[in-house]
Amino acid sequence: MQIIRLANYFFKSLVREKLDLFWLIIFPVILFVILMLIFPSIYEPKDVTFNLTLLSQKGTFAEIIERVFKELSKGENRIFRLSLVQNSEENLKRELEKLKARKVNLIVEIPEGFDAQMLNFFMLKGLGVSPSPPVINVYSLKYDTSSESAYLIVKNILEKLEFEFIRKAGYQLRRIESETEIVGTKSTFSYIDFIYPGIVIFVIFMTGLFGIGMDLVWLKETGILKRISVTVLPKSRFIISYIISKIYLIIIQVTLITLMAKFVYKTTIDPLSLPFIGYTALTVLCLSSLGFFLASVSKTTGSANAISQILNFPLQFLGGIYFPVTGVPWAIRWIVLINPITYLASGIRDALGIMKSPYPFYLTITVPALWIIFCLIFTIKRFRLEET
């Protein structure tokens, strides 16, 4: 078949270019190794002491709770760094701000009138009435691993230690989740599981921006595309063959990265799972269309190189490929929000259960899809104008 033969020719031509081979195949592997040498030690689990704020009240039952948390905040093997604060509306508001800023992992609030509620509860219980049980409020950060862990520890303390008699009497623990920036959903963070999809997106991005975009500009600049239009070979077949040759390259790139992730670094991700394949295919379409867009707005390889360098680093580092980008300042956050890589990286990690996406599922599909539509429509119109 003519299209496949032509695609094979393009691919063989690419393989002969040693510099392209290095940047598109060997460099991503080197980057993968460097990242795995540096970051796992940073994310390696260590002994953790949680910052806990106890908003307390005066009273017998409140003092019992205070004593328990004070005991757990002593010595080298302490569980908590305890901050004891008198409960008030102003203090609660201030501590919630600290919680959202991650200066505190958890807030335990003994509400006003807690002792009176407890005494009233036991008295009514003794009379055979079923009153509403007393409540202790626990404020945590949604999706924050440290806050989630601290909550589970506090929950077990209140249920199983000194307060077993309260639990048996109908004690109730109410949890209040404080919305904030989303960090993750796994209690044990695995950097290889986090970075593997990111590196897959990176190699596709490099192929789209430099492998497709720069190549097409060179074909335009040298007049090869114009010469093809006067031959018997339809331009559509030429473009399809060219795209297939790049798909060959992407398959090799992703396979090589996958083999390293699976057999060298022992990732738990299944590369044959439907979410992984689906988001990888969407990434190929989106970032390849970005390469066509680059080719349509660049007249020379010099201008294409300048534009690609301007796009390269902001899209990479503000797309969440290497680390979460949910807490960046508003001055650059707009780049994060319009960046298709942001939604591709968040979507694939959420679908694989690695890290909760800060964006709804539909945005992780529709934003890249809108980029595909925009880039392809712009490219087609631009090339038609150049032909007239």
C-alpha positions as CSV (number, residue, x, y, z in Angstrom):
1,M,0.0,0.0,0.0
2,Q,1.4,3.4,-1.1
3,I,0.6,5.2,2.2
4,I,2.3,2.6,4.4
5,R,5.4,2.4,2.1
6,L,5.7,6.2,2.2
7,A,5.3,6.1,6.0
8,N,8.0,3.6,6.3
9,Y,10.3,5.8,4.1
10,F,9.6,8.8,6.4
11,F,10.4,6.7,9.5
12,K,13.6,5.4,8.0
13,S,14.7,8.9,7.1
14,L,14.0,10.0,10.7
15,V,16.1,7.1,12.1
16,R,19.1,8.1,10.0
17,E,19.0,11.6,11.7
18,K,21.2,10.9,14.8
19,L,20.4,14.2,16.4
20,D,16.7,13.8,16.1
21,L,17.0,10.2,17.4
22,F,18.8,11.5,20.5
23,W,16.3,14.2,21.4
24,L,13.2,12.3,20.6
25,I,14.1,8.8,22.0
26,I,17.3,8.8,24.1
27,F,16.8,12.2,25.9
28,P,13.4,11.2,27.4
29,V,15.0,8.1,28.8
30,I,17.8,10.1,30.3
31,L,15.4,12.6,31.8
32,F,13.3,9.7,33.2
33,V,16.4,8.3,35.0
34,I,17.4,11.7,36.4
35,L,14.0,12.4,37.8
36,M,13.8,8.9,39.4
37,L,17.3,9.5,41.0
38,I,16.3,12.9,42.4
39,F,12.6,12.9,43.4
40,P,11.9,9.5,45.1
41,S,14.2,10.5,48.0
42,I,12.2,13.7,48.4
43,Y,8.9,11.8,48.5
44,E,10.2,8.9,50.5
45,P,8.0,8.2,53.5
46,K,9.5,9.4,56.8
47,D,8.3,9.4,60.4
48,V,5.6,12.0,60.6
49,T,4.4,14.2,63.4
50,F,1.1,15.9,62.7
51,N,0.4,19.5,63.5
52,L,-2.9,19.4,65.5
53,T,-4.9,22.3,66.9
54,L,-7.3,21.6,69.7
55,L,-9.9,24.2,70.2
56,S,-11.0,23.5,73.8
57,Q,-13.5,24.7,76.4
58,K,-13.5,24.7,80.2
59,G,-15.1,21.6,81.7
60,T,-14.4,18.1,83.0
61,F,-15.0,16.3,79.7
62,A,-13.0,18.8,77.8
63,E,-10.1,18.4,80.2
64,I,-10.1,14.7,79.7
65,I,-9.7,15.2,76.0
66,E,-6.9,17.7,76.5
67,R,-5.0,15.3,78.7
68,V,-5.1,12.5,76.1
69,F,-3.8,14.7,73.3
70,K,-1.1,16.2,75.6
71,E,0.2,12.7,76.4
72,L,0.3,11.9,72.7
73,S,2.3,15.1,72.1
74,K,5.2,14.2,74.4
75,G,8.6,12.5,73.8
76,E,10.6,11.6,70.7
77,N,7.9,9.3,69.4
78,R,5.1,11.8,69.7
79,I,2.3,11.7,67.2
80,F,1.2,15.3,67.4
81,R,2.6,18.8,67.7
82,L,-0.2,20.1,69.8
83,S,-1.4,23.7,69.8
84,L,-4.0,24.3,72.5
85,V,-6.3,27.2,71.8
86,Q,-9.4,28.5,73.6
87,N,-12.4,27.9,71.4
88,S,-14.0,31.0,70.0
89,E,-15.4,32.1,66.6
90,E,-12.3,34.3,65.9
91,N,-9.8,31.6,66.9
92,L,-11.6,29.0,64.8
93,K,-11.6,31.3,61.8
94,R,-7.8,31.9,62.2
95,E,-7.0,28.2,62.6
96,L,-9.1,27.3,59.5
97,E,-6.9,29.8,57.5
98,K,-3.8,28.0,58.8
99,L,-5.4,24.7,57.9
100,K,-6.0,25.8,54.3
101,A,-2.4,27.1,54.2
102,R,-1.2,23.7,55.3
103,K,0.4,25.1,58.5
104,V,-1.9,22.8,60.5
105,N,-2.9,19.2,59.5
106,L,-6.1,18.9,61.6
107,I,-8.3,20.9,63.9
108,V,-10.3,19.3,66.7
109,E,-13.0,21.6,68.0
110,I,-14.7,21.0,71.3
111,P,-17.8,23.1,70.8
112,E,-19.2,25.6,73.4
113,G,-21.4,23.9,76.0
114,F,-19.9,20.5,75.4
115,D,-19.8,19.5,79.1
116,A,-23.4,20.5,79.5
117,Q,-24.4,18.5,76.4
118,M,-22.6,15.4,77.8
119,L,-24.3,15.7,81.2
120,N,-27.7,16.3,79.6
121,F,-27.1,13.3,77.3
122,F,-26.3,10.9,80.1
123,M,-29.2,12.2,82.2
124,L,-31.8,11.8,79.4
125,K,-30.2,8.4,78.5
126,G,-30.8,7.3,82.1
127,L,-34.4,8.3,81.9
128,G,-34.9,6.1,78.8
129,V,-34.9,9.0,76.3
130,S,-32.8,8.9,73.1
131,P,-31.3,12.4,72.9
132,S,-29.0,13.7,70.1
133,P,-25.5,12.7,71.0
134,P,-22.8,15.3,71.7
135,V,-20.6,16.3,68.7
136,I,-16.9,17.0,68.4
137,N,-16.0,18.8,65.1
138,V,-12.9,17.7,63.2
139,Y,-11.7,19.9,60.3
140,S,-9.5,18.3,57.7
141,L,-8.1,19.1,54.3
142,K,-9.9,17.2,51.5
143,Y,-7.5,15.0,49.5
144,D,-4.4,16.0,51.6
145,T,-2.6,12.9,52.6
146,S,-1.2,14.2,55.9
147,S,-4.6,15.6,56.9
148,E,-6.4,12.4,56.0
149,S,-3.9,10.3,58.0
150,A,-4.2,12.7,61.0
151,Y,-8.0,12.4,60.9
152,L,-7.9,8.6,61.0
153,I,-5.6,8.6,64.0
154,V,-7.8,11.1,65.9
155,K,-10.9,9.2,65.0
156,N,-9.3,6.0,66.4
157,I,-8.2,7.8,69.5
158,L,-11.6,9.2,70.3
159,E,-13.4,5.9,69.6
160,K,-11.1,3.3,71.1
161,L,-9.0,4.8,73.9
162,E,-10.1,7.0,76.8
163,F,-13.6,7.6,75.4
164,E,-14.8,4.1,74.9
165,F,-17.5,4.7,77.5
166,I,-18.7,7.8,75.6
167,R,-18.8,5.8,72.3
168,K,-20.9,3.1,73.9
169,A,-23.3,5.7,75.2
170,G,-23.9,6.9,71.7
171,Y,-21.0,9.4,71.2
172,Q,-20.9,10.8,67.6
173,L,-17.9,12.2,65.7
174,R,-18.7,14.6,63.0
175,R,-16.1,15.4,60.3
176,I,-16.1,18.7,58.5
177,E,-14.0,18.8,55.3
178,S,-12.5,22.1,54.5
179,E,-12.1,22.6,50.7
180,T,-8.6,23.6,49.6
181,E,-6.1,22.9,46.9
182,I,-6.1,19.2,46.0
183,V,-2.9,17.4,46.5
184,G,-3.6,13.7,46.2
185,T,-5.7,10.7,47.1
186,K,-3.2,8.0,47.8
187,S,-2.1,7.4,51.4
188,T,1.3,6.1,50.1
189,F,2.7,8.3,47.4
190,S,4.6,6.6,44.6
191,Y,6.6,9.0,42.5
192,I,7.1,6.4,39.7
193,D,3.3,6.1,39.4
194,F,3.1,9.9,39.3
195,I,5.9,10.6,36.9
196,Y,5.4,7.7,34.4
197,P,2.2,9.2,32.8
198,G,4.0,12.6,32.8
199,I,7.0,11.3,30.9
200,V,4.6,9.6,28.4
201,I,3.0,13.0,27.8
202,F,6.4,14.6,27.6
203,V,7.7,12.3,24.8
204,I,4.4,12.9,22.8
205,F,4.8,16.6,23.4
206,M,8.3,16.6,22.1
207,T,7.3,14.7,19.0
208,G,4.3,17.0,18.3
209,L,6.2,20.2,18.8
210,F,9.6,19.4,17.4
211,G,9.1,16.2,15.4
212,I,6.0,17.4,13.5
213,G,6.0,21.2,13.8
214,M,9.7,21.7,12.9
215,D,9.6,19.1,10.2
216,L,6.6,20.5,8.4
217,V,8.1,24.0,8.5
218,W,11.3,22.7,6.9
219,L,9.2,21.0,4.2
220,K,7.5,24.3,3.5
221,E,10.6,26.3,3.6
222,T,12.4,24.1,1.1
223,G,9.4,24.0,-1.2
224,I,8.9,20.3,-1.0
225,L,5.2,20.7,-0.1
226,K,4.6,22.8,-3.1
227,R,6.4,20.3,-5.4
228,I,4.2,17.5,-4.1
229,S,1.0,19.5,-5.1
230,V,2.1,19.2,-8.8
231,T,2.8,15.5,-8.6
232,V,0.4,12.5,-9.0
233,L,0.7,11.9,-5.2
234,P,-2.3,13.5,-3.5
235,K,-1.2,15.8,-0.7
236,S,-3.7,14.1,1.7
237,R,-1.8,10.8,1.2
238,F,1.4,12.5,1.9
239,I,0.1,14.0,5.2
240,I,-1.4,10.7,6.3
241,S,1.8,8.8,5.6
242,Y,3.8,11.5,7.5
243,I,1.4,11.2,10.5
244,I,1.7,7.4,10.5
245,S,5.5,7.7,10.5
246,K,5.3,9.8,13.7
247,I,2.9,7.3,15.3
248,Y,5.6,4.7,14.7
249,L,8.0,6.9,16.6
250,I,5.5,7.6,19.5
251,I,4.9,3.8,19.8
252,I,8.6,3.2,20.2
253,Q,9.0,6.1,22.7
254,V,6.0,5.0,24.9
255,T,7.1,1.3,24.7
256,L,10.6,2.2,25.8
257,I,9.4,4.4,28.7
258,T,6.9,1.7,29.7
259,L,9.4,-1.1,29.8
260,M,11.7,1.0,32.1
261,A,8.8,2.0,34.3
262,K,7.5,-1.5,34.6
263,F,10.6,-3.6,34.9
264,V,13.2,-1.2,36.3
265,Y,11.1,1.0,38.6
266,K,8.2,-1.4,39.3
267,T,5.3,0.9,38.5
268,T,1.9,-0.4,39.5
269,I,0.2,1.2,36.5
270,D,-1.2,-1.1,33.9
271,P,-0.2,0.4,30.5
272,L,-2.9,-1.7,28.7
273,S,-5.7,-0.3,30.9
274,L,-8.5,1.5,29.0
275,P,-7.9,4.9,30.8
276,F,-4.2,4.8,30.0
277,I,-4.7,4.0,26.4
278,G,-7.6,6.4,26.0
279,Y,-5.8,9.4,27.5
280,T,-2.6,8.5,25.6
281,A,-4.6,8.6,22.3
282,L,-6.1,11.9,23.3
283,T,-2.6,13.2,24.1
284,V,-1.3,12.1,20.7
285,L,-4.2,13.9,18.9
286,C,-3.9,17.1,21.0
287,L,-0.2,17.6,20.9
288,S,0.2,16.5,17.3
289,S,-2.4,19.2,16.3
290,L,-0.2,21.6,18.3
291,G,2.7,20.7,16.0
292,F,0.5,21.4,12.9
293,F,-0.5,24.7,14.5
294,L,3.2,25.6,14.9
295,A,3.9,24.7,11.2
296,S,1.0,26.9,10.1
297,V,2.1,30.1,11.9
298,S,5.9,29.7,11.1
299,K,7.3,30.7,7.7
300,T,10.9,29.7,8.4
301,T,12.7,27.1,10.6
302,G,14.2,30.0,12.5
303,S,10.8,31.4,13.5
304,A,9.5,27.9,14.2
305,N,12.4,27.3,16.5
306,A,11.8,30.6,18.4
307,I,8.1,29.9,18.8
308,S,8.6,26.3,19.9
309,Q,11.1,27.4,22.5
310,I,8.6,30.0,23.8
311,L,5.9,27.3,24.1
312,N,8.1,24.4,25.3
313,F,9.0,25.3,28.9
314,P,5.8,27.0,30.0
315,L,3.7,24.2,28.7
316,Q,5.9,21.6,30.2
317,F,6.6,22.9,33.6
318,L,3.1,24.5,34.1
319,G,1.3,21.5,32.8
320,G,1.9,19.3,35.9
321,I,4.1,16.8,34.1
322,Y,6.8,16.7,36.8
323,F,5.0,18.0,39.9
324,P,1.5,19.3,40.9
325,V,0.9,22.9,39.9
326,T,-2.3,23.6,41.8
327,G,-0.7,26.2,44.1
328,V,1.0,28.6,41.6
329,P,0.4,32.4,41.9
330,W,-2.4,33.9,39.8
331,A,0.2,35.8,37.8
332,I,1.1,32.6,36.0
333,R,-1.9,30.4,36.9
334,W,-3.7,31.5,33.7
335,I,-1.1,29.5,31.7
336,V,-1.9,26.5,33.8
337,L,-5.6,26.9,33.2
338,I,-5.4,27.2,29.4
339,N,-2.6,24.6,29.0
340,P,-4.0,21.4,27.5
341,I,-1.2,19.4,29.2
342,T,-2.6,20.4,32.6
343,Y,-5.9,18.6,31.8
344,L,-4.3,15.6,30.1
345,A,-1.9,15.0,33.0
346,S,-4.6,15.5,35.7
347,G,-7.1,13.4,33.8
348,I,-4.8,10.4,33.2
349,R,-3.6,10.4,36.9
350,D,-7.2,10.7,38.2
351,A,-8.4,7.9,35.9
352,L,-5.6,5.6,37.1
353,G,-6.2,6.4,40.8
354,I,-2.8,8.1,41.3
355,M,-3.9,11.6,42.2
356,K,-7.3,13.3,42.4
357,S,-7.8,15.8,39.6
358,P,-8.6,19.4,40.7
359,Y,-10.7,19.6,37.5
360,P,-14.0,17.9,36.6
361,F,-13.7,14.8,34.4
362,Y,-15.4,16.5,31.5
363,L,-12.8,19.3,31.4
364,T,-10.0,16.8,31.1
365,I,-11.6,15.7,27.9
366,T,-13.2,18.8,26.5
367,V,-10.3,21.3,26.9
368,P,-7.8,19.1,24.9
369,A,-10.6,18.4,22.4
370,L,-11.2,22.1,21.9
371,W,-7.4,22.6,21.4
372,I,-7.5,19.9,18.7
373,I,-10.4,21.5,16.9
374,F,-8.9,25.0,17.1
375,C,-5.4,23.9,15.9
376,L,-6.7,21.8,13.0
377,I,-9.2,24.4,11.8
378,F,-6.6,27.2,12.0
379,T,-4.0,25.0,10.3
380,I,-6.3,24.0,7.4
381,K,-7.3,27.6,6.8
382,R,-3.8,28.9,7.0
383,F,-2.4,26.3,4.5
384,R,-5.3,27.0,2.1
385,L,-4.4,30.8,2.2
386,E,-0.8,30.0,1.5
387,E,-1.7,27.9,-1.6
388,T,-3.8,30.7,-3.1
